[in-house]
Amino acid sequence: MKISAQCLVKNEENFIWYSVASIVEHVDKVMIWDNGSNDNTVRVIESLKDRWPSKIIFKKFSGEVSIARQKMLDETDADWFIVLDGDEVWWQESIRNLVSVINDKGTDLDSIVVPFKNLIGDMFHFQPESKGRYTIDDKTGFLTIRALNRGIGGLKISGEYPSEGYTNFEGTPVQELDRNRRIFLNVSYLHLTNLKKVKCGLGKSVPLDYYYPEVFFKTKPTFVSSPWVR
């Protein structure tokens, strides 16, 4: 299977390096489109492209998020693609397992659902699972569809940001398609959105021996922010 990742970003200088670096070696291409960043995001993306020139496809785009996602979808020539936000960081075992399932069962599936760990406040606190409110089929929690089969008939973006989503040619959301062609995979990634903005909430402390994604300990450009700074 040919697998790509789609990453649409704006002002993601804090985590975009970690996000892309955590998955780039496991996919064929990473499409990164910047939608008007005015911080160091573009500089970080260019450093990623310098490091993985054959993997990174970088483009600047100015316009509505839903339009940008549709254009990315139109330009995707892979069999499967992974939706990657600039504040999502994967463990190596998690991304390896996801890619393995796509390669082994991809012809029989439309989408793959994965859970995520939702940090809040800083790198040392997370929201308990009971706070997850996303429901797919009969499961509720911190869940999301993060891999899709490009061969879904008429796959397109419907709706406007921030409520846009993937649907088939009839406008049926992918999470409502045949559940026999959807799999829940027990792997996860770190979701860091709540480290970038003011959000009130009571987080639980991570264990002292918590195993963070490996990419946080890789050599990075000096201008890339440390994730450990509060």
C-alpha positions in Angstrom: 0.0 0.0 0.0 1.1 3.5 -0.7 0.5 5.7 2.3 0.8 9.4 2.7 0.0 11.9 5.5 -1.9 15.2 5.1 -0.9 18.0 7.5 -2.6 21.4 7.2 -1.1 23.9 9.6 -1.2 27.5 10.7 1.0 28.9 13.5 2.2 25.5 14.7 5.8 26.4 15.5 5.8 24.7 18.9 5.0 21.1 17.8 5.0 20.7 14.0 8.6 19.4 14.0 7.8 16.7 16.5 4.6 15.8 14.8 6.0 15.3 11.4 9.3 13.7 12.6 7.2 11.1 14.6 5.6 9.7 11.4 7.7 10.7 8.4 9.8 7.5 8.2 6.8 5.3 8.2 4.9 6.8 5.3 5.7 7.4 1.6 5.0 11.1 1.6 4.0 13.9 4.0 1.9 16.7 2.4 2.4 19.8 4.6 0.4 22.9 3.6 0.8 26.1 5.5 -2.3 28.3 5.6 -0.8 31.7 6.4 1.4 31.2 9.5 3.0 34.4 10.9 5.3 32.6 13.4 8.3 30.3 12.7 6.1 27.5 11.4 7.4 27.8 7.8 11.0 27.9 8.9 10.4 24.7 10.9 8.7 23.0 7.9 11.6 24.0 5.6 14.0 22.4 8.1 11.9 19.2 7.9 12.1 19.3 4.1 15.9 19.8 4.2 16.2 16.7 6.4 13.7 14.5 4.4 13.7 16.0 0.9 12.2 13.0 -0.8 9.4 12.7 1.7 8.1 16.2 2.4 5.8 18.0 -0.1 5.5 21.6 1.1 3.1 24.2 -0.2 1.7 27.5 1.0 -2.0 28.0 0.7 -4.3 30.9 1.5 -8.0 30.2 1.9 -10.7 28.4 3.7 -9.7 25.3 5.7 -12.3 23.1 4.1 -11.2 24.2 0.6 -7.5 23.5 1.5 -8.4 20.0 2.8 -10.4 19.3 -0.4 -7.4 20.3 -2.6 -5.1 18.2 -0.5 -7.4 15.3 -1.0 -7.6 15.9 -4.7 -3.8 15.8 -5.0 -3.4 12.7 -2.9 -2.3 9.8 -5.1 -1.8 7.3 -2.2 -4.0 4.3 -1.5 -4.4 5.4 2.1 -3.7 8.7 3.9 -3.2 9.6 7.6 -4.7 12.9 8.8 -2.0 14.6 10.9 -2.5 17.9 12.7 0.6 19.9 13.7 0.0 19.3 17.4 -0.3 15.5 17.2 2.7 13.4 18.1 2.9 9.6 17.6 4.7 6.9 19.5 6.8 4.7 17.1 5.0 1.5 18.1 1.7 3.2 17.4 2.5 4.5 14.0 4.2 1.2 13.0 1.0 -0.7 14.1 -1.2 1.6 12.2 0.8 1.3 9.0 1.0 -2.5 9.4 -2.8 -2.8 9.6 -3.2 -0.7 6.5 -0.7 -2.9 4.6 -2.3 -6.1 5.8 -6.0 -5.3 5.7 -6.3 -2.0 3.8 -8.2 -3.5 0.9 -11.0 -4.6 3.3 -11.2 -1.4 5.3 -12.4 2.2 4.7 -11.1 3.8 7.9 -9.2 3.3 11.1 -10.2 4.8 14.5 -7.6 5.4 17.1 -7.7 6.8 20.6 -5.5 9.7 21.7 -4.1 11.1 25.0 -5.2 14.6 25.6 -2.6 16.6 27.5 -3.8 19.8 29.2 -1.9 22.8 30.6 1.6 21.4 30.2 3.4 18.2 29.2 2.9 16.7 32.7 -0.9 16.6 32.9 -3.6 14.9 31.0 -7.3 14.8 30.9 -8.8 11.5 32.3 -10.5 9.2 29.8 -13.8 9.9 31.4 -13.7 13.4 29.8 -13.6 12.1 26.3 -16.9 12.8 24.5 -16.4 11.6 21.0 -18.6 8.8 19.9 -18.0 6.4 17.0 -20.2 3.3 16.7 -20.7 2.1 20.3 -17.5 3.6 21.7 -17.1 6.9 23.4 -13.9 8.6 24.6 -10.9 10.5 23.1 -11.4 8.9 19.7 -10.9 9.9 16.1 -10.6 8.6 12.6 -7.0 9.1 11.6 -6.5 6.9 8.6 -8.8 6.7 5.5 -8.9 4.6 2.3 -8.5 6.9 -0.7 -10.7 4.5 -2.6 -13.9 5.4 -0.7 -16.4 6.2 -3.5 -16.5 10.0 -4.1 -14.5 10.8 -0.9 -14.7 14.6 -0.3 -14.8 17.3 2.3 -18.2 18.4 3.4 -19.1 21.3 5.8 -17.2 24.4 6.9 -14.4 24.7 9.4 -14.3 23.8 12.2 -17.1 21.3 11.5 -15.8 20.0 8.2 -15.5 16.2 7.7 -14.9 13.4 5.2 -18.0 12.0 3.4 -18.6 9.7 0.4 -20.3 10.8 -2.8 -23.7 10.7 -1.2 -22.6 13.0 1.6 -22.6 10.2 4.2 -19.8 10.9 6.9 -17.1 8.2 6.8 -17.9 7.4 10.5 -21.4 6.3 9.4 -20.3 4.0 6.6 -20.4 0.2 6.9 -18.9 -0.5 10.3 -17.6 -3.8 9.1 -15.1 -1.8 7.0 -14.0 0.3 10.0 -11.6 -1.0 12.7 -10.8 0.4 16.1 -7.0 0.1 16.7 -5.7 0.1 20.3 -2.8 2.5 19.6 -2.6 6.2 20.4 -0.9 9.5 19.9 -0.4 12.6 22.1 -2.8 15.4 21.3 -1.2 18.8 22.3 -3.8 21.3 21.3 -4.5 22.3 24.9 -0.9 23.3 25.5 -1.2 26.1 23.0 -4.2 28.0 24.2 -5.8 29.0 27.4 -8.1 26.2 28.6 -9.4 25.7 32.2 -9.5 22.2 33.4 -8.2 19.9 36.1 -5.6 17.5 34.7 -4.2 14.4 36.2 -0.4 14.2 36.7 1.4 11.8 34.4 3.2 9.0 36.2 6.9 9.7 37.0 7.9 6.8 34.7 5.6 8.0 31.8 6.9 6.9 28.4 6.7 9.9 26.1 6.9 9.6 22.3 10.5 8.9 21.3 10.7 11.9 19.0 10.9 14.3 21.9 14.4 13.0 22.6 15.7 13.2 19.0 18.2 15.8 17.9 16.3 18.8 16.5 17.2 22.2 15.1 18.2 24.6 17.8 15.4 27.0 16.9 12.7 24.4 17.5 11.0 25.0 20.9 11.6 22.5 23.7 8.3 20.7 24.6 9.3 20.7 28.3 9.1 24.4 28.8 5.8 25.3 30.5 
